[in-house]
Amino acid sequence: RNEDYERYDLLIGMDRANLRNMHRICGGDFDGKLHLLMEFTDRPGDVADPWYTGDFETTWQDVSVGCSRLLGWLISRDQSGEIVK
């Protein structure tokens, strides 16, 4: 929903189609809040889609690694949103 852009600090999509729809719904990404989950990993791109591949294990691995790396990224930020070094 459009109001989610103002309400949340981060909005995550699983694939480029999700991200395109999020940009359309939100009217753009003026504050850099829209991201793909896999951007936080060593393999940026789309989460493997088991609807097309039937490979649920690869999807599970993508989501697991993506969420773990996203959590690490969030923990590394301080209250102001700056990266803690």
PyMOL Python script that loads the backbone (N, CA, C, O; Angstrom):
from pymol import cmd

cmd.read_pdbstr("""\
ATOM      1  N   ARG A   1       0.835  -1.176   0.000  1.00  0.00           N
ATOM      2  CA  ARG A   1       0.000   0.000   0.000  1.00  0.00           C
ATOM      3  C   ARG A   1       0.880   1.241   0.000  1.00  0.00           C
ATOM      4  O   ARG A   1       1.981   1.234   0.551  1.00  0.00           O
ATOM      5  N   ASN A   2       0.398   2.278  -0.607  1.00  0.00           N
ATOM      6  CA  ASN A   2       1.158   3.518  -0.694  1.00  0.00           C
ATOM      7  C   ASN A   2       1.538   4.040   0.688  1.00  0.00           C
ATOM      8  O   ASN A   2       2.655   4.520   0.882  1.00  0.00           O
ATOM      9  N   GLU A   3       0.626   3.952   1.644  1.00  0.00           N
ATOM     10  CA  GLU A   3       0.914   4.491   2.989  1.00  0.00           C
ATOM     11  C   GLU A   3       2.011   3.708   3.715  1.00  0.00           C
ATOM     12  O   GLU A   3       2.587   4.214   4.677  1.00  0.00           O
ATOM     13  N   ASP A   4       2.306   2.499   3.278  1.00  0.00           N
ATOM     14  CA  ASP A   4       3.391   1.735   3.890  1.00  0.00           C
ATOM     15  C   ASP A   4       4.739   2.428   3.703  1.00  0.00           C
ATOM     16  O   ASP A   4       5.629   2.304   4.545  1.00  0.00           O
ATOM     17  N   TYR A   5       4.884   3.154   2.603  1.00  0.00           N
ATOM     18  CA  TYR A   5       6.162   3.838   2.355  1.00  0.00           C
ATOM     19  C   TYR A   5       6.466   4.841   3.461  1.00  0.00           C
ATOM     20  O   TYR A   5       7.611   4.945   3.903  1.00  0.00           O
ATOM     21  N   GLU A   6       5.483   5.557   3.899  1.00  0.00           N
ATOM     22  CA  GLU A   6       5.690   6.532   4.980  1.00  0.00           C
ATOM     23  C   GLU A   6       5.774   5.857   6.342  1.00  0.00           C
ATOM     24  O   GLU A   6       6.445   6.362   7.241  1.00  0.00           O
ATOM     25  N   ARG A   7       5.113   4.741   6.501  1.00  0.00           N
ATOM     26  CA  ARG A   7       5.018   4.081   7.806  1.00  0.00           C
ATOM     27  C   ARG A   7       6.267   3.273   8.163  1.00  0.00           C
ATOM     28  O   ARG A   7       6.634   3.194   9.335  1.00  0.00           O
ATOM     29  N   TYR A   8       6.921   2.677   7.170  1.00  0.00           N
ATOM     30  CA  TYR A   8       8.037   1.766   7.430  1.00  0.00           C
ATOM     31  C   TYR A   8       9.352   2.327   6.903  1.00  0.00           C
ATOM     32  O   TYR A   8       9.374   3.133   5.972  1.00  0.00           O
ATOM     33  N   ASP A   9      10.449   1.883   7.521  1.00  0.00           N
ATOM     34  CA  ASP A   9      11.783   2.326   7.124  1.00  0.00           C
ATOM     35  C   ASP A   9      12.350   1.511   5.965  1.00  0.00           C
ATOM     36  O   ASP A   9      13.233   1.983   5.250  1.00  0.00           O
ATOM     37  N   LEU A  10      11.856   0.311   5.778  1.00  0.00           N
ATOM     38  CA  LEU A  10      12.423  -0.598   4.798  1.00  0.00           C
ATOM     39  C   LEU A  10      11.318  -1.483   4.242  1.00  0.00           C
ATOM     40  O   LEU A  10      10.524  -2.035   5.003  1.00  0.00           O
ATOM     41  N   LEU A  11      11.261  -1.620   2.940  1.00  0.00           N
ATOM     42  CA  LEU A  11      10.281  -2.485   2.275  1.00  0.00           C
ATOM     43  C   LEU A  11      11.066  -3.430   1.369  1.00  0.00           C
ATOM     44  O   LEU A  11      11.841  -2.984   0.523  1.00  0.00           O
ATOM     45  N   ILE A  12      10.865  -4.720   1.547  1.00  0.00           N
ATOM     46  CA  ILE A  12      11.679  -5.742   0.877  1.00  0.00           C
ATOM     47  C   ILE A  12      10.828  -6.538  -0.105  1.00  0.00           C
ATOM     48  O   ILE A  12       9.735  -6.995   0.229  1.00  0.00           O
ATOM     49  N   GLY A  13      11.345  -6.696  -1.319  1.00  0.00           N
ATOM     50  CA  GLY A  13      10.711  -7.537  -2.331  1.00  0.00           C
ATOM     51  C   GLY A  13      11.554  -8.773  -2.594  1.00  0.00           C
ATOM     52  O   GLY A  13      12.757  -8.783  -2.332  1.00  0.00           O
ATOM     53  N   MET A  14      10.924  -9.802  -3.108  1.00  0.00           N
ATOM     54  CA  MET A  14      11.625 -11.050  -3.384  1.00  0.00           C
ATOM     55  C   MET A  14      12.207 -11.097  -4.795  1.00  0.00           C
ATOM     56  O   MET A  14      13.199 -11.784  -5.037  1.00  0.00           O
ATOM     57  N   ASP A  15      11.581 -10.356  -5.739  1.00  0.00           N
ATOM     58  CA  ASP A  15      12.100 -10.368  -7.112  1.00  0.00           C
ATOM     59  C   ASP A  15      11.851  -9.015  -7.767  1.00  0.00           C
ATOM     60  O   ASP A  15      11.178  -8.150  -7.205  1.00  0.00           O
ATOM     61  N   ARG A  16      12.407  -8.848  -8.965  1.00  0.00           N
ATOM     62  CA  ARG A  16      12.311  -7.558  -9.651  1.00  0.00           C
ATOM     63  C   ARG A  16      10.872  -7.181  -9.968  1.00  0.00           C
ATOM     64  O   ARG A  16      10.538  -5.996  -9.979  1.00  0.00           O
ATOM     65  N   ALA A  17      10.006  -8.168 -10.229  1.00  0.00           N
ATOM     66  CA  ALA A  17       8.590  -7.862 -10.473  1.00  0.00           C
ATOM     67  C   ALA A  17       7.971  -7.261  -9.210  1.00  0.00           C
ATOM     68  O   ALA A  17       7.212  -6.295  -9.298  1.00  0.00           O
ATOM     69  N   ASN A  18       8.287  -7.821  -8.031  1.00  0.00           N
ATOM     70  CA  ASN A  18       7.818  -7.235  -6.764  1.00  0.00           C
ATOM     71  C   ASN A  18       8.304  -5.798  -6.633  1.00  0.00           C
ATOM     72  O   ASN A  18       7.535  -4.900  -6.290  1.00  0.00           O
ATOM     73  N   LEU A  19       9.584  -5.592  -6.909  1.00  0.00           N
ATOM     74  CA  LEU A  19      10.182  -4.270  -6.753  1.00  0.00           C
ATOM     75  C   LEU A  19       9.548  -3.257  -7.712  1.00  0.00           C
ATOM     76  O   LEU A  19       9.286  -2.120  -7.320  1.00  0.00           O
ATOM     77  N   ARG A  20       9.302  -3.655  -8.958  1.00  0.00           N
ATOM     78  CA  ARG A  20       8.629  -2.762  -9.910  1.00  0.00           C
ATOM     79  C   ARG A  20       7.238  -2.381  -9.401  1.00  0.00           C
ATOM     80  O   ARG A  20       6.845  -1.216  -9.465  1.00  0.00           O
ATOM     81  N   ASN A  21       6.504  -3.361  -8.901  1.00  0.00           N
ATOM     82  CA  ASN A  21       5.167  -3.085  -8.362  1.00  0.00           C
ATOM     83  C   ASN A  21       5.230  -2.169  -7.143  1.00  0.00           C
ATOM     84  O   ASN A  21       4.380  -1.295  -6.974  1.00  0.00           O
ATOM     85  N   MET A  22       6.227  -2.369  -6.304  1.00  0.00           N
ATOM     86  CA  MET A  22       6.387  -1.519  -5.129  1.00  0.00           C
ATOM     87  C   MET A  22       6.678  -0.073  -5.553  1.00  0.00           C
ATOM     88  O   MET A  22       6.132   0.864  -4.971  1.00  0.00           O
ATOM     89  N   HIS A  23       7.531   0.107  -6.560  1.00  0.00           N
ATOM     90  CA  HIS A  23       7.820   1.451  -7.074  1.00  0.00           C
ATOM     91  C   HIS A  23       6.542   2.092  -7.614  1.00  0.00           C
ATOM     92  O   HIS A  23       6.283   3.270  -7.369  1.00  0.00           O
ATOM     93  N   ARG A  24       5.756   1.322  -8.338  1.00  0.00           N
ATOM     94  CA  ARG A  24       4.513   1.835  -8.922  1.00  0.00           C
ATOM     95  C   ARG A  24       3.520   2.229  -7.822  1.00  0.00           C
ATOM     96  O   ARG A  24       2.942   3.315  -7.854  1.00  0.00           O
ATOM     97  N   ILE A  25       3.336   1.343  -6.866  1.00  0.00           N
ATOM     98  CA  ILE A  25       2.376   1.583  -5.788  1.00  0.00           C
ATOM     99  C   ILE A  25       2.787   2.775  -4.933  1.00  0.00           C
ATOM    100  O   ILE A  25       1.947   3.583  -4.536  1.00  0.00           O
ATOM    101  N   CYS A  26       4.079   2.879  -4.654  1.00  0.00           N
ATOM    102  CA  CYS A  26       4.570   3.938  -3.764  1.00  0.00           C
ATOM    103  C   CYS A  26       4.884   5.237  -4.511  1.00  0.00           C
ATOM    104  O   CYS A  26       5.194   6.250  -3.885  1.00  0.00           O
ATOM    105  N   GLY A  27       4.808   5.213  -5.829  1.00  0.00           N
ATOM    106  CA  GLY A  27       5.106   6.418  -6.604  1.00  0.00           C
ATOM    107  C   GLY A  27       6.579   6.728  -6.695  1.00  0.00           C
ATOM    108  O   GLY A  27       6.953   7.879  -6.918  1.00  0.00           O
ATOM    109  N   GLY A  28       7.430   5.725  -6.525  1.00  0.00           N
ATOM    110  CA  GLY A  28       8.880   5.902  -6.574  1.00  0.00           C
ATOM    111  C   GLY A  28       9.512   5.488  -5.264  1.00  0.00           C
ATOM    112  O   GLY A  28       8.860   4.938  -4.377  1.00  0.00           O
ATOM    113  N   ASP A  29      10.804   5.768  -5.167  1.00  0.00           N
ATOM    114  CA  ASP A  29      11.555   5.422  -3.959  1.00  0.00           C
ATOM    115  C   ASP A  29      12.434   6.604  -3.576  1.00  0.00           C
ATOM    116  O   ASP A  29      13.652   6.564  -3.746  1.00  0.00           O
ATOM    117  N   PHE A  30      11.814   7.642  -3.065  1.00  0.00           N
ATOM    118  CA  PHE A  30      12.486   8.901  -2.789  1.00  0.00           C
ATOM    119  C   PHE A  30      13.488   8.817  -1.638  1.00  0.00           C
ATOM    120  O   PHE A  30      14.448   9.587  -1.595  1.00  0.00           O
ATOM    121  N   ASP A  31      13.272   7.890  -0.710  1.00  0.00           N
ATOM    122  CA  ASP A  31      14.131   7.781   0.469  1.00  0.00           C
ATOM    123  C   ASP A  31      14.969   6.505   0.504  1.00  0.00           C
ATOM    124  O   ASP A  31      15.582   6.202   1.527  1.00  0.00           O
ATOM    125  N   GLY A  32      15.005   5.755  -0.596  1.00  0.00           N
ATOM    126  CA  GLY A  32      15.831   4.547  -0.648  1.00  0.00           C
ATOM    127  C   GLY A  32      15.356   3.437   0.264  1.00  0.00           C
ATOM    128  O   GLY A  32      16.173   2.738   0.864  1.00  0.00           O
ATOM    129  N   LYS A  33      14.051   3.263   0.380  1.00  0.00           N
ATOM    130  CA  LYS A  33      13.477   2.258   1.281  1.00  0.00           C
ATOM    131  C   LYS A  33      13.170   0.927   0.598  1.00  0.00           C
ATOM    132  O   LYS A  33      12.991  -0.082   1.280  1.00  0.00           O
ATOM    133  N   LEU A  34      13.108   0.905  -0.720  1.00  0.00           N
ATOM    134  CA  LEU A  34      12.703  -0.301  -1.453  1.00  0.00           C
ATOM    135  C   LEU A  34      13.931  -1.094  -1.878  1.00  0.00           C
ATOM    136  O   LEU A  34      14.833  -0.566  -2.528  1.00  0.00           O
ATOM    137  N   HIS A  35      13.952  -2.376  -1.500  1.00  0.00           N
ATOM    138  CA  HIS A  35      15.107  -3.217  -1.802  1.00  0.00           C
ATOM    139  C   HIS A  35      14.672  -4.636  -2.125  1.00  0.00           C
ATOM    140  O   HIS A  35      13.587  -5.078  -1.747  1.00  0.00           O
ATOM    141  N   LEU A  36      15.547  -5.336  -2.834  1.00  0.00           N
ATOM    142  CA  LEU A  36      15.392  -6.777  -2.992  1.00  0.00           C
ATOM    143  C   LEU A  36      16.102  -7.461  -1.835  1.00  0.00           C
ATOM    144  O   LEU A  36      17.158  -7.004  -1.398  1.00  0.00           O
ATOM    145  N   LEU A  37      15.537  -8.547  -1.338  1.00  0.00           N
ATOM    146  CA  LEU A  37      16.156  -9.277  -0.232  1.00  0.00           C
ATOM    147  C   LEU A  37      17.588  -9.687  -0.564  1.00  0.00           C
ATOM    148  O   LEU A  37      18.481  -9.585   0.277  1.00  0.00           O
ATOM    149  N   MET A  38      17.797 -10.144  -1.780  1.00  0.00           N
ATOM    150  CA  MET A  38      19.116 -10.659  -2.144  1.00  0.00           C
ATOM    151  C   MET A  38      20.169  -9.563  -2.312  1.00  0.00           C
ATOM    152  O   MET A  38      21.348  -9.878  -2.473  1.00  0.00           O
ATOM    153  N   GLU A  39      19.778  -8.287  -2.280  1.00  0.00           N
ATOM    154  CA  GLU A  39      20.754  -7.191  -2.299  1.00  0.00           C
ATOM    155  C   GLU A  39      21.686  -7.260  -1.086  1.00  0.00           C
ATOM    156  O   GLU A  39      22.805  -6.749  -1.125  1.00  0.00           O
ATOM    157  N   PHE A  40      21.223  -7.886  -0.029  1.00  0.00           N
ATOM    158  CA  PHE A  40      21.997  -7.948   1.206  1.00  0.00           C
ATOM    159  C   PHE A  40      22.938  -9.149   1.232  1.00  0.00           C
ATOM    160  O   PHE A  40      23.608  -9.385   2.238  1.00  0.00           O
ATOM    161  N   THR A  41      22.995  -9.901   0.149  1.00  0.00           N
ATOM    162  CA  THR A  41      23.829 -11.099   0.068  1.00  0.00           C
ATOM    163  C   THR A  41      24.953 -10.902  -0.942  1.00  0.00           C
ATOM    164  O   THR A  41      25.081  -9.841  -1.554  1.00  0.00           O
ATOM    165  N   ASP A  42      25.762 -11.945  -1.104  1.00  0.00           N
ATOM    166  CA  ASP A  42      26.825 -11.940  -2.105  1.00  0.00           C
ATOM    167  C   ASP A  42      26.288 -12.251  -3.500  1.00  0.00           C
ATOM    168  O   ASP A  42      27.038 -12.227  -4.476  1.00  0.00           O
ATOM    169  N   ARG A  43      24.987 -12.545  -3.595  1.00  0.00           N
ATOM    170  CA  ARG A  43      24.369 -12.880  -4.884  1.00  0.00           C
ATOM    171  C   ARG A  43      23.121 -12.028  -5.101  1.00  0.00           C
ATOM    172  O   ARG A  43      21.997 -12.516  -4.981  1.00  0.00           O
ATOM    173  N   PRO A  44      23.331 -10.743  -5.425  1.00  0.00           N
ATOM    174  CA  PRO A  44      22.172  -9.886  -5.654  1.00  0.00           C
ATOM    175  C   PRO A  44      21.317 -10.412  -6.807  1.00  0.00           C
ATOM    176  O   PRO A  44      21.825 -11.058  -7.724  1.00  0.00           O
ATOM    177  N   GLY A  45      20.051 -10.136  -6.753  1.00  0.00           N
ATOM    178  CA  GLY A  45      19.121 -10.584  -7.785  1.00  0.00           C
ATOM    179  C   GLY A  45      17.829 -11.045  -7.146  1.00  0.00           C
ATOM    180  O   GLY A  45      17.454 -10.597  -6.063  1.00  0.00           O
ATOM    181  N   ASP A  46      17.159 -11.943  -7.837  1.00  0.00           N
ATOM    182  CA  ASP A  46      15.867 -12.443  -7.381  1.00  0.00           C
ATOM    183  C   ASP A  46      16.017 -13.672  -6.485  1.00  0.00           C
ATOM    184  O   ASP A  46      16.939 -14.467  -6.663  1.00  0.00           O
ATOM    185  N   VAL A  47      15.111 -13.821  -5.527  1.00  0.00           N
ATOM    186  CA  VAL A  47      14.980 -15.072  -4.791  1.00  0.00           C
ATOM    187  C   VAL A  47      14.450 -16.110  -5.789  1.00  0.00           C
ATOM    188  O   VAL A  47      13.537 -15.819  -6.560  1.00  0.00           O
ATOM    189  N   ALA A  48      15.012 -17.295  -5.773  1.00  0.00           N
ATOM    190  CA  ALA A  48      14.543 -18.360  -6.662  1.00  0.00           C
ATOM    191  C   ALA A  48      13.059 -18.616  -6.420  1.00  0.00           C
ATOM    192  O   ALA A  48      12.629 -18.749  -5.274  1.00  0.00           O
ATOM    193  N   ASP A  49      12.283 -18.684  -7.484  1.00  0.00           N
ATOM    194  CA  ASP A  49      10.834 -18.829  -7.371  1.00  0.00           C
ATOM    195  C   ASP A  49      10.419 -20.275  -7.603  1.00  0.00           C
ATOM    196  O   ASP A  49      10.495 -20.765  -8.730  1.00  0.00           O
ATOM    197  N   PRO A  50       9.978 -20.973  -6.543  1.00  0.00           N
ATOM    198  CA  PRO A  50       9.624 -22.381  -6.686  1.00  0.00           C
ATOM    199  C   PRO A  50       8.377 -22.605  -7.539  1.00  0.00           C
ATOM    200  O   PRO A  50       8.124 -23.727  -7.978  1.00  0.00           O
ATOM    201  N   TRP A  51       7.608 -21.567  -7.776  1.00  0.00           N
ATOM    202  CA  TRP A  51       6.435 -21.704  -8.648  1.00  0.00           C
ATOM    203  C   TRP A  51       6.875 -22.167 -10.034  1.00  0.00           C
ATOM    204  O   TRP A  51       6.216 -22.986 -10.673  1.00  0.00           O
ATOM    205  N   TYR A  52       8.016 -21.616 -10.486  1.00  0.00           N
ATOM    206  CA  TYR A  52       8.520 -21.943 -11.816  1.00  0.00           C
ATOM    207  C   TYR A  52       9.513 -23.097 -11.801  1.00  0.00           C
ATOM    208  O   TYR A  52       9.553 -23.896 -12.736  1.00  0.00           O
ATOM    209  N   THR A  53      10.319 -23.188 -10.737  1.00  0.00           N
ATOM    210  CA  THR A  53      11.400 -24.177 -10.718  1.00  0.00           C
ATOM    211  C   THR A  53      11.025 -25.474 -10.012  1.00  0.00           C
ATOM    212  O   THR A  53      11.588 -26.527 -10.312  1.00  0.00           O
ATOM    213  N   GLY A  54      10.084 -25.409  -9.082  1.00  0.00           N
ATOM    214  CA  GLY A  54       9.767 -26.574  -8.258  1.00  0.00           C
ATOM    215  C   GLY A  54      10.864 -26.878  -7.241  1.00  0.00           C
ATOM    216  O   GLY A  54      10.800 -27.886  -6.537  1.00  0.00           O
ATOM    217  N   ASP A  55      11.865 -26.010  -7.165  1.00  0.00           N
ATOM    218  CA  ASP A  55      13.028 -26.222  -6.298  1.00  0.00           C
ATOM    219  C   ASP A  55      12.865 -25.408  -5.018  1.00  0.00           C
ATOM    220  O   ASP A  55      13.368 -24.290  -4.905  1.00  0.00           O
ATOM    221  N   PHE A  56      12.157 -25.987  -4.064  1.00  0.00           N
ATOM    222  CA  PHE A  56      11.888 -25.283  -2.805  1.00  0.00           C
ATOM    223  C   PHE A  56      13.140 -25.153  -1.944  1.00  0.00           C
ATOM    224  O   PHE A  56      13.244 -24.213  -1.156  1.00  0.00           O
ATOM    225  N   GLU A  57      14.077 -26.062  -2.076  1.00  0.00           N
ATOM    226  CA  GLU A  57      15.316 -26.006  -1.286  1.00  0.00           C
ATOM    227  C   GLU A  57      16.126 -24.755  -1.636  1.00  0.00           C
ATOM    228  O   GLU A  57      16.618 -24.070  -0.740  1.00  0.00           O
ATOM    229  N   THR A  58      16.266 -24.457  -2.910  1.00  0.00           N
ATOM    230  CA  THR A  58      17.004 -23.262  -3.320  1.00  0.00           C
ATOM    231  C   THR A  58      16.299 -22.006  -2.835  1.00  0.00           C
ATOM    232  O   THR A  58      16.951 -21.063  -2.386  1.00  0.00           O
ATOM    233  N   THR A  59      14.988 -21.982  -2.917  1.00  0.00           N
ATOM    234  CA  THR A  59      14.233 -20.838  -2.413  1.00  0.00           C
ATOM    235  C   THR A  59      14.468 -20.676  -0.918  1.00  0.00           C
ATOM    236  O   THR A  59      14.709 -19.568  -0.440  1.00  0.00           O
ATOM    237  N   TRP A  60      14.397 -21.779  -0.182  1.00  0.00           N
ATOM    238  CA  TRP A  60      14.635 -21.743   1.265  1.00  0.00           C
ATOM    239  C   TRP A  60      16.027 -21.189   1.562  1.00  0.00           C
ATOM    240  O   TRP A  60      16.187 -20.353   2.450  1.00  0.00           O
ATOM    241  N   GLN A  61      17.023 -21.650   0.825  1.00  0.00           N
ATOM    242  CA  GLN A  61      18.392 -21.178   1.044  1.00  0.00           C
ATOM    243  C   GLN A  61      18.503 -19.679   0.748  1.00  0.00           C
ATOM    244  O   GLN A  61      19.124 -18.942   1.514  1.00  0.00           O
ATOM    245  N   ASP A  62      17.905 -19.228  -0.354  1.00  0.00           N
ATOM    246  CA  ASP A  62      17.934 -17.799  -0.683  1.00  0.00           C
ATOM    247  C   ASP A  62      17.308 -16.965   0.427  1.00  0.00           C
ATOM    248  O   ASP A  62      17.888 -15.970   0.862  1.00  0.00           O
ATOM    249  N   VAL A  63      16.128 -17.367   0.884  1.00  0.00           N
ATOM    250  CA  VAL A  63      15.422 -16.607   1.920  1.00  0.00           C
ATOM    251  C   VAL A  63      16.200 -16.655   3.236  1.00  0.00           C
ATOM    252  O   VAL A  63      16.308 -15.642   3.927  1.00  0.00           O
ATOM    253  N   SER A  64      16.730 -17.803   3.579  1.00  0.00           N
ATOM    254  CA  SER A  64      17.487 -17.945   4.814  1.00  0.00           C
ATOM    255  C   SER A  64      18.729 -17.058   4.818  1.00  0.00           C
ATOM    256  O   SER A  64      18.966 -16.324   5.777  1.00  0.00           O
ATOM    257  N   VAL A  65      19.510 -17.122   3.762  1.00  0.00           N
ATOM    258  CA  VAL A  65      20.719 -16.290   3.667  1.00  0.00           C
ATOM    259  C   VAL A  65      20.336 -14.820   3.595  1.00  0.00           C
ATOM    260  O   VAL A  65      20.953 -13.987   4.259  1.00  0.00           O
ATOM    261  N   GLY A  66      19.329 -14.492   2.800  1.00  0.00           N
ATOM    262  CA  GLY A  66      18.892 -13.101   2.671  1.00  0.00           C
ATOM    263  C   GLY A  66      18.462 -12.515   3.998  1.00  0.00           C
ATOM    264  O   GLY A  66      18.866 -11.406   4.347  1.00  0.00           O
ATOM    265  N   CYS A  67      17.649 -13.244   4.742  1.00  0.00           N
ATOM    266  CA  CYS A  67      17.173 -12.753   6.043  1.00  0.00           C
ATOM    267  C   CYS A  67      18.311 -12.632   7.043  1.00  0.00           C
ATOM    268  O   CYS A  67      18.359 -11.676   7.817  1.00  0.00           O
ATOM    269  N   SER A  68      19.219 -13.584   7.034  1.00  0.00           N
ATOM    270  CA  SER A  68      20.360 -13.538   7.943  1.00  0.00           C
ATOM    271  C   SER A  68      21.233 -12.319   7.658  1.00  0.00           C
ATOM    272  O   SER A  68      21.632 -11.606   8.579  1.00  0.00           O
ATOM    273  N   ARG A  69      21.527 -12.082   6.389  1.00  0.00           N
ATOM    274  CA  ARG A  69      22.354 -10.932   6.017  1.00  0.00           C
ATOM    275  C   ARG A  69      21.620  -9.613   6.267  1.00  0.00           C
ATOM    276  O   ARG A  69      22.231  -8.633   6.692  1.00  0.00           O
ATOM    277  N   LEU A  70      20.331  -9.590   6.008  1.00  0.00           N
ATOM    278  CA  LEU A  70      19.548  -8.388   6.293  1.00  0.00           C
ATOM    279  C   LEU A  70      19.581  -8.080   7.788  1.00  0.00           C
ATOM    280  O   LEU A  70      19.752  -6.925   8.179  1.00  0.00           O
ATOM    281  N   LEU A  71      19.420  -9.095   8.616  1.00  0.00           N
ATOM    282  CA  LEU A  71      19.491  -8.898  10.064  1.00  0.00           C
ATOM    283  C   LEU A  71      20.856  -8.345  10.464  1.00  0.00           C
ATOM    284  O   LEU A  71      20.937  -7.420  11.273  1.00  0.00           O
ATOM    285  N   GLY A  72      21.921  -8.902   9.908  1.00  0.00           N
ATOM    286  CA  GLY A  72      23.260  -8.395  10.195  1.00  0.00           C
ATOM    287  C   GLY A  72      23.414  -6.936   9.798  1.00  0.00           C
ATOM    288  O   GLY A  72      24.030  -6.148  10.517  1.00  0.00           O
ATOM    289  N   TRP A  73      22.849  -6.581   8.646  1.00  0.00           N
ATOM    290  CA  TRP A  73      22.899  -5.198   8.170  1.00  0.00           C
ATOM    291  C   TRP A  73      22.141  -4.278   9.128  1.00  0.00           C
ATOM    292  O   TRP A  73      22.615  -3.191   9.456  1.00  0.00           O
ATOM    293  N   LEU A  74      20.977  -4.711   9.571  1.00  0.00           N
ATOM    294  CA  LEU A  74      20.181  -3.906  10.499  1.00  0.00           C
ATOM    295  C   LEU A  74      20.900  -3.720  11.828  1.00  0.00           C
ATOM    296  O   LEU A  74      20.896  -2.624  12.389  1.00  0.00           O
ATOM    297  N   ILE A  75      21.509  -4.772  12.330  1.00  0.00           N
ATOM    298  CA  ILE A  75      22.222  -4.701  13.607  1.00  0.00           C
ATOM    299  C   ILE A  75      23.414  -3.752  13.507  1.00  0.00           C
ATOM    300  O   ILE A  75      23.782  -3.104  14.487  1.00  0.00           O
ATOM    301  N   SER A  76      24.016  -3.673  12.312  1.00  0.00           N
ATOM    302  CA  SER A  76      25.212  -2.843  12.150  1.00  0.00           C
ATOM    303  C   SER A  76      24.889  -1.353  12.050  1.00  0.00           C
ATOM    304  O   SER A  76      25.804  -0.530  11.993  1.00  0.00           O
ATOM    305  N   ARG A  77      23.641  -1.003  12.030  1.00  0.00           N
ATOM    306  CA  ARG A  77      23.230   0.404  11.932  1.00  0.00           C
ATOM    307  C   ARG A  77      22.907   0.953  13.321  1.00  0.00           C
ATOM    308  O   ARG A  77      22.375   0.242  14.173  1.00  0.00           O
ATOM    309  N   ASP A  78      23.237   2.225  13.535  1.00  0.00           N
ATOM    310  CA  ASP A  78      22.866   2.828  14.820  1.00  0.00           C
ATOM    311  C   ASP A  78      21.506   3.513  14.687  1.00  0.00           C
ATOM    312  O   ASP A  78      20.871   3.408  13.638  1.00  0.00           O
ATOM    313  N   GLN A  79      21.060   4.191  15.698  1.00  0.00           N
ATOM    314  CA  GLN A  79      19.728   4.801  15.740  1.00  0.00           C
ATOM    315  C   GLN A  79      19.519   5.832  14.637  1.00  0.00           C
ATOM    316  O   GLN A  79      18.389   6.015  14.185  1.00  0.00           O
ATOM    317  N   SER A  80      20.558   6.499  14.199  1.00  0.00           N
ATOM    318  CA  SER A  80      20.413   7.544  13.178  1.00  0.00           C
ATOM    319  C   SER A  80      20.365   6.976  11.769  1.00  0.00           C
ATOM    320  O   SER A  80      20.143   7.710  10.806  1.00  0.00           O
ATOM    321  N   GLY A  81      20.572   5.674  11.649  1.00  0.00           N
ATOM    322  CA  GLY A  81      20.542   5.077  10.329  1.00  0.00           C
ATOM    323  C   GLY A  81      21.904   5.015   9.675  1.00  0.00           C
ATOM    324  O   GLY A  81      22.018   4.550   8.541  1.00  0.00           O
ATOM    325  N   GLU A  82      22.933   5.470  10.354  1.00  0.00           N
ATOM    326  CA  GLU A  82      24.282   5.415   9.794  1.00  0.00           C
ATOM    327  C   GLU A  82      24.919   4.060  10.090  1.00  0.00           C
ATOM    328  O   GLU A  82      24.632   3.435  11.111  1.00  0.00           O
ATOM    329  N   ILE A  83      25.768   3.624   9.201  1.00  0.00           N
ATOM    330  CA  ILE A  83      26.480   2.362   9.401  1.00  0.00           C
ATOM    331  C   ILE A  83      27.478   2.542  10.552  1.00  0.00           C
ATOM    332  O   ILE A  83      28.232   3.515  10.585  1.00  0.00           O
ATOM    333  N   VAL A  84      27.470   1.612  11.473  1.00  0.00           N
ATOM    334  CA  VAL A  84      28.407   1.613  12.586  1.00  0.00           C
ATOM    335  C   VAL A  84      29.678   0.917  12.136  1.00  0.00           C
ATOM    336  O   VAL A  84      29.627  -0.208  11.639  1.00  0.00           O
ATOM    337  N   LYS A  85      30.811   1.570  12.304  1.00  0.00           N
ATOM    338  CA  LYS A  85      32.086   0.976  11.873  1.00  0.00           C
ATOM    339  C   LYS A  85      32.908   0.544  13.054  1.00  0.00           C
ATOM    340  O   LYS A  85      34.010   0.024  12.882  1.00  0.00           O
TER     341      LYS A  85
END
""", "prot")
cmd.dss("prot")
cmd.show_as("cartoon", "prot")
cmd.util.cbc("prot")
cmd.orient("prot")
